[in-house]
């Protein structure tokens, strides 16, 4: 049986574009049941456990299947979430979205008990992460796809997020649920050609495509006043070229709000914040 070191460097030498250093380490940690890279490095010269399973996983990854689906989970911020082809694999930009939201919510609401709605929840990672940051908050999560909600409920270890099936804000409106913060990472890719081949082949198209690209944002803008509190805010992940179009839509549907855009770690405009003016001094 080969050692972890032998496997690691042999896979690196293979030249397969999907077998990056990070992916190889993730595959090795999984089969050896290691919690982190440090444990892997300390065990580099030990024989690999579950070698047959590793070979099967490598075959799937080399064929193009995202390694997160192969493993059945992915890391998001500081914990693991179940993922399968029914849900989009969470990205680093969405981690940024949650971290930015945490800072803004703390500044705006302090220690007040708040209500948050994660729209298009997918794997549930945004809702569950915010529940950890704000344990007293009322957290709701909506998705139109019941298969997504099955995964999201599994990821809610604390069983304290309220999941609702339906289109965007509709489940909240029907139940007359008032919300302080709407956070949303909706589909916003207009053309199939803009999507990476691997992503298009394996990840759910329902979570990727929108026509026009502002379609789901407009749905929220049209209906947000039905549930959003007077001191409320909305936080979105957006496509990098959508600032102008979204600004026009906001002007059409929303009044007395402060609008801010910010960039992600790659210096691309990626986040949108809409804050009701009211009496808020944080806007």
PAVO-829179 format. One record per residue: residue in three letters; x, y, z of N, C-alpha, C, CB in turn. Coordinates in steps of 0.2 Angstrom, whole numbers, plus 5000, padded with zeros to 4 digits. Atoms other than C-alpha are relative to their C-alpha. Glycine has a CB too. Layout:
<recs>
ALAXYZXYZXYZXYZ
...
</recs>
This chain:
<recs>
UNK500449945000500050005000500450065000499550005006
UNK499549945000500850174995499850045006499850044994
UNK500049954994501150315008499650064997500750025002
UNK500449945002500150475007500550054996499850045007
UNK499549965003501750565002500149974992500749995003
UNK500050035006501950444987499450024995500149925000
UNK500649995003500150464982500050084998499449985004
UNK500049935001500250654984500450024994500250045006
UNK499549975006501750684972499949964994500749995002
UNK500150035006501250554960499450034996499849925001
UNK500649975003499550634957500250074998499550015006
UNK499749945002500450804956500350004993500450035005
UNK499750015006501450734942499649984994500649955001
UNK500550035005499950664933499850054995499449975003
UNK500149955005499650834925499250014999500349994994
UNK500749995001497750814927499850075002499649955003
UNK500149934998497050994927499550005006499650034995
UNK500450004994495750944941500349985006499449954998
UNK499650024994497050874952500550055003500449934999
UNK499649954997497651034960500349985007499650075001
UNK499850014994498651034976499549995006500650055003
UNK500549994995497151084986499549945000499650064999
UNK500550065002496050944978500349945003499849994993
UNK499750064998497350814981500049995008500749994998
UNK500050014992497550855000499349995002500250075002
UNK500750014998495650865001499849925000499550044997
UNK500150075001495550684994500349965005500249984993
UNK499750044996496850615005499850015007500850025000
UNK500349994993496150695021499449975001499950085001
UNK500750035000494450625017500149925001499650014994
UNK499950074999495050445015500349985007500349974994
UNK499650014994496250455030499650025006500750035000
UNK500449974994494950545041500450055004499749945004
UNK499649954997496150685044499550075000500650014996
UNK500449935000495350855050500350054997499950015007
UNK499749945003496650965042500649984997500150055006
UNK499350015003498250985032500549985004500150064995
UNK499550014995499350985047500049925002499950045006
UNK500150074998498750805052500349964994499349985002
UNK499850035006499050755034500850004999499750034993
UNK499350005000500850815034500349965005500250085000
UNK499750044995501250735050499949924998499650015007
UNK500150085002500650565042500249994993499249985001
UNK499850015007501450595025500349934999500450054998
UNK499650075001502550435027499649945003500650015003
UNK500450064999501150325033499649984994499550025006
UNK500450035005500150205022499350045000500049935001
UNK500749975001498550285015499549955002499950024992
UNK500650044999496950215022499550004995499750025007
UNK500650005005495450165012500350024993499550055002
UNK499749985007496550164996499649984994500749965000
UNK500550015006495250084985499550054999499749935002
UNK500549955001494050214989500350074997499750025007
UNK499649955003495350344985500150004993500750015004
UNK499950015007495650274968499450014997500249924999
UNK500649995004493850274964499850085000499449975004
UNK500149935000493750454970500450044995500150035007
UNK499549975004495250504960499749994992500749975000
UNK500350015007494450424944499450054999499749935000
UNK500649965001492850524947500350084999499550005006
UNK499749935001493850694949500350014994500550015006
UNK499650005007494950654934499550014994500549944999
UNK500550005005493350634924499650075000499549955001
UNK500349935001492850814928499550015006499750014994
UNK500549994995491650784943500350045005499749935003
UNK499749964995491850924956500249965006499550065002
UNK499850044994492850854971499550005005500750025002
UNK500549994994491550924983499449954999499850075000
UNK500550055001490250814975500249935001499750014993
UNK499750074999491350664975500149995008500750004997
UNK500050014993491650694994499450005003500550055003
UNK500750004997489850734997500050065005499849945004
UNK500049944995490350895007500550054998500149985007
UNK499549955001491351055006500050055006499750054994
UNK499949954995492051185018499750074998500750005002
UNK500349935001491151355020500150045007499250004998
UNK499849964994491951475032500349965005499450045003
UNK499650044995492351365047499649935002500050045006
UNK500350074999491351205045499849974993499350015004
UNK500150045006490851075033499249994999500349935000
UNK500750015002489151065023499949954995499850074997
UNK500250055005488350925014499950034993499549955002
UNK500249985007488250954995499949944995500650054997
UNK500150055006487650854980499750044994499449955003
UNK500149965007487150894962499350045000499949954995
UNK500649965000485450964968500250085003499549975005
UNK499949944998486351114976500750034997500150005008
UNK499449965002487651244970500649995005499950074998
UNK499550014995489351214978500250085002500749974996
UNK499949934998489651374989500750024998500050005008
UNK499449975002491051484983500350055005499950044993
UNK499649954996492351604991499650065001500750014998
UNK500349945000491351754986499450005005499850024993
UNK500650004995489851694996500250005007499649934998
UNK499749994993490951675011500150075002500749965001
UNK500049934999491351855009499450035001500450034994
UNK500749974999489551895007499849995007499549974996
UNK500350024993489151815024500550045005500149935002
UNK499549974995490751895033499850084999500749994998
UNK500249935000490252065026499350025003499950024992
UNK500649994997488452045031500050005008499549944998
UNK499950004993488951995049500250075002500549955002
UNK499749934998489952165050499450055000500650024996
UNK500549955001488552265043499449995005499750004993
UNK500650014996487152185054500250025007499849925000
UNK499749984993488252205070500050085001500749975001
UNK500049935000488452385066499350035000500450034994
UNK500749985001486652415062499549995006499749984994
UNK500550024995485752315075500349985007499749944998
UNK499750024994487052285089499749945003499850065005
UNK500250074997486352155101499249995000500250005007
UNK500750015001484552175096499849934997499750064995
UNK500250075003483552015091499750024993499549975005
UNK500249995007483352015072499749944997500650034997
UNK500350055004482451925059500450004993499250014999
UNK499650015006483451865044499749954995500749995001
UNK500350055005482851785027500549994995499450034997
UNK499550025005484051695016499649974994500549955003
UNK500450015006483251694999500449964995499750064997
UNK499650045004483751554987500649965004500350044993
UNK499650024995484551465001500549944997499749975006
UNK499650055003485251314991500249955006500650024997
UNK499850044995486351215003499950025007500849994999
UNK500149974994485851325017500650035004499749955005
UNK499349984996487651385021499950075002500549994995
UNK500149934998487151565022499650015006499750054994
UNK500449994994485751545034500349975006499349964998
UNK499750044994486651415045500650045003500249934998
UNK499449964997488251525046499750065004500450024994
UNK500349944996487151675051499749985006499550044995
UNK500350024994486251575064500649995005499649944999
UNK499550014995487951535072500350075002500649964996
UNK499849944998488451715072499550045004500250054993
UNK500649974997486751775078499649955003499750054996
UNK500450064997486151635089499350025002500349975006
UNK500649984998484651735095499550024995500050065006
UNK500449985006484051785078499549954998500550024994
UNK500550045004482551725069500249994993499350025001
UNK499750015007483251645053499549964996500749975001
UNK500550045005482151595038500449994994499450044999
UNK499750025006482751515022499549974995500649955001
UNK500550025005481751495006500449974994499650064998
UNK499750035007482051394990499449974997500649955001
UNK500650035004480851344976500149924999500050034994
UNK499850075001481751174975500049965006500749994996
UNK500050044994481251044988500649965001499349965000
UNK499450044999482750944985500650045003500349974993
UNK499549954996483851094990499850005007500050074997
UNK500250004993482851105006500249945004499350025000
UNK499850064997483150925010500850005002499949944995
UNK499349994999485050965009500150055005500450014994
UNK500049954996484851125018499849985007499650064998
UNK500250024993483951045033500549965003499349974999
UNK499450054997485350915035500550045002500249954994
UNK499549964998486551055036499950055006500250054994
UNK500249964994485651145050500049965006499350034999
UNK499850044994486451055064499650025006500750005002
UNK500449984994485551155077499350005000500250085002
UNK500750015001483851135069499650065002499749945004
UNK500349944998483451315072499950054995500550045005
UNK500249965006483251385055499449984997500649994994
UNK500650015003481551395048500050004992499450055002
UNK499950015007481551325030499350004997500349944998
UNK500749995004480051375018500149994993499750075002
UNK500050025007479751305001499650054996499849934998
UNK500449955004479251434988500550054996499550045004
UNK499649965004479751564975500250065003499650014994
UNK499849944997480851694982499750025007500050064995
UNK500349974994479951804995499349975001499950075000
UNK500750015000478251724992499849965007499849954995
UNK500250034994478251605007500050045006500549945002
UNK500049954994478651745019499450054999500750045000
UNK500649965001477351855011499349975002500050034993
UNK500650034998476051725013499949995007500049934997
UNK500150014993476351695031500150075004500649965003
UNK500049944997476551885034500650015005499450025004
UNK499450004995478351865042500450064998500449944998
UNK499649945001479252025045500749995001499750065005
UNK499350015001481052035041500450065001500249964994
UNK499649954999482452145046500650004995500350015007
UNK499550005005483752085034499949944995500749985003
UNK500150045006483552005017500749994997499550024994
UNK499350015003485151915011499949954994500549975005
UNK500250045005485151834994500649994995499450044996
UNK499550015006486351754981499649964995500649965003
UNK500450045005485151714967500449984993499450054998
UNK499750015007485551654949500050064997499549954996
UNK499949935003486251794939500449994994500350055005
UNK499750015006487051714924499550004994500549945000
UNK500550005005486151754908500249954994500050074997
UNK499850045006487151654895500349945002500450044995
UNK499650064999487651474895500750004999499649944996
UNK499350005002489251514887500450045005500050044993
UNK499749974994489751614902500249965005499750065002
UNK499950054994489751464913500649954998499449965001
UNK499450055001491351354915499749934998500449995007
UNK500250075003491151184906499849955006500549974995
UNK500150054995491351084922499450025005500650005005
UNK500649974996490051194932499449984996500150075001
UNK500650025004488751174918499949935000500150034993
UNK500250075000488950994917499849975006500749964998
UNK500150034994488850954935499550045005500649985003
UNK500449964995487951094945499350024997500450065002
UNK500749995002486151134945499950064996499550005006
UNK500149955005485651244930499550055004499749984994
UNK500549964997484151314941500350055004499549965004
UNK499649954995485451394953500550054996500349965005
UNK499549965004486451474939499750054995500449954996
UNK500349965005485351544925499550055002499849964994
UNK500649964999484251694925500050044993500150055006
UNK500149955006483551794910499450045000499949954993
UNK499449975001483751934910500449995007500050074999
UNK499650024994485151924923499850035006500750024999
UNK500349974994484252044934499349975002499950084999
UNK500750024999482651944934499849995008499949934997
UNK500250024993482751874952500150065005500449955003
UNK499949944996483352044959499450045000500650044998
UNK500649965001481852134952499449975004499950004992
UNK500550034996480752004960500050025007500049924999
UNK499949984993481452054977499850075001500749985002
UNK500149934999481452234974499250024999500350044994
UNK500749985001479552234968499649985007499749954995
UNK500450034994479052134984500250015007499849934999
UNK499650004993480252174998499650045005500750034999
UNK500349964995479152315006499449965003499750064996
UNK500550044997477852185010500249965006499749954995
UNK499750034994479052105023500550035003500249934998
UNK499449974997480452215026499850065005500550034994
UNK500249954995480452315042500350074999500349985007
UNK499849935001480652505043500750025000499650055004
UNK499349994999482452495048500449944996500249995007
UNK499750065003482852345036500550024995499449964997
UNK499549995005484152315024500049934996500750015003
UNK499950065005484552195009500750004998499550014994
UNK499350015002486152115005500049954995500449985006
UNK500050045006486552034988500749984998499650034995
UNK499550015004487851944979499850014993500349925001
UNK500249985007487852004961500649984995499950075000
UNK499550015006488751974944500450075000499749994994
UNK499549955000490252084941499850064996500749984998
UNK500249955005489452184927499350035001500149984993
UNK500749994999487752214935499850075003499749955003
UNK500249944996487952384944499650054997500750035002
UNK500449955003487252494932499249984999500350024993
UNK500650035001485752384928499650005006500049934997
UNK500350014994485352354946499850075003500449965005
UNK500149934998485552544950499350024997500550044999
UNK500649985004484152574937499449975003500149994993
UNK500550044997483052444945499850025007500149935000
UNK500149984993483252504962499650075000500750015004
UNK500349935000482752684957499349994998500450044995
UNK500650015002481252614949499549975005500049944994
UNK500550034996480552514963500150025008500149935000
UNK499949984993481352584979500150075001500649965003
UNK499949934998481352754988500350005007499450044999
UNK499749994993482252825003500449955002499450015005
UNK499550064998483652695003500750034998499849944996
UNK499249995002485552705003500249944996500450015007
UNK499750065004486352594990500750014999499750014992
UNK499250015000488152534991500249944996500350005007
UNK499750055003489152424980500749995003500050004992
UNK499350014998490752334985500349954996500149995008
UNK499650045005492152234977500249935005500650034998
UNK499850064997492652054981500850005001499749944997
UNK499350015000494451984984500350014994500149945004
UNK499750005006494751984966499950074996499749954995
UNK500249935003494252174964499550004995500750034998
UNK500650005005492652134955499450025004499949934997
UNK500649984996491052224960499549945001499650054996
UNK500350064998490152084969499550005005500549955002
UNK500549994995489052144983499650064999500449995007
UNK500549955000487552254984499750015007499550004994
UNK500449994994486852335000499550054999500650025006
UNK500549955000485252425001499750015007499449974995
UNK500249994993484752505017499550065000500750035004
UNK500649954999483152595022500350065004499449975003
UNK499849944997483552775027499750005007499950064996
UNK500450004994482252785041500450055005500049945003
UNK499649974995483152845057500749975001499650005007
UNK499450044999484652735055500650054998500149944995
UNK499449965001486352825057500649964997500250035007
UNK499450045002487352675050499950004992499949935002
UNK500150015007486652695032500550054996499350034998
</recs>
